[in-house]
């Protein structure tokens, strides 16, 4: 199956392909600047870059890692596992907040969610 990417997605992937592995991270500022070199008439900001990267991960299953310094293509099993652990933690944190707002114990809330899905 051939994956189709829009122009912004393709530009970000082209840049990130030069930054494989955590040791080759590209800073967020540099990524925005480099994307905007390709898009001088329609500049994008950090927020649009983050949104597009989230789309690439969630809709296309591309292993893009992030850290305090920026983004990278996760290539080793350990890097991919770390990316997954990040999303696991983020998801559980969000569910914890939701359970607290509903005044439900987390274990009970998780049980209710399993019935929904």
Buried (B, 14 or more C-beta within 10 A) or exposed (E): EEEEBEEBBEBBBEBBEEBBEBEEBBBBEBBBEBBBEBEEEEEBEEEBBBEBBEBBBEEEEBBBBBEEEBBBBBBEEEBEEBBEEEEEEEEEEEBEEEBEEEEBEEEEBBEEEEEEE
